[in-house]
């Protein structure tokens, strides 16, 4: 079974090493970060740019029509952020989608609007956030825009899901109060290897 490394970066480290991170990333990413009015958003943006530059081979990153970033020549990769964390994962040959969501009791009611009939009787807040992040990871793996997230099932939390006749393997976990989900195109299972970035 293959193992997927998931790099996770806390914004406090980006703040601590702000000058280095800012100079490390491309000017376009610097400009993008500076457009945010709030420090938290600047740190998340710079942290995402740092992870992409640190863990991807050199190459030009482009976006498809739905704004999903791609590296010319591969590998496939994806990035997400929520609260104080940024996560990054890549795969050499399979489309990948990753999503992280901070588990917050005050957001549970909003999740109920994205549940399928199969999911609507679930009340456990942690599981609801896992379903939500699982849906998001599949959408990001699909590399498409969907108007109705309810058309995407969030179950199972680990295993094969079928969408539009294609198979996707997904895995969800809880990390320090956050729901983290990763989906790869294809049926082949994988293990998650969460790697906190402890120094920059």
Helices and strands as residue ranges (DSSP letters): E 2-10, H 11-16, H 18-24, H 27-34, H 39-55, E 61-63, E 69-71, E 76-82, E 85-91, E 96-102, G 105-107, H 108-111, G 112-114, H 125-142, G 149-151, E 158-163, E 166-175, E 178-185, E 190-196
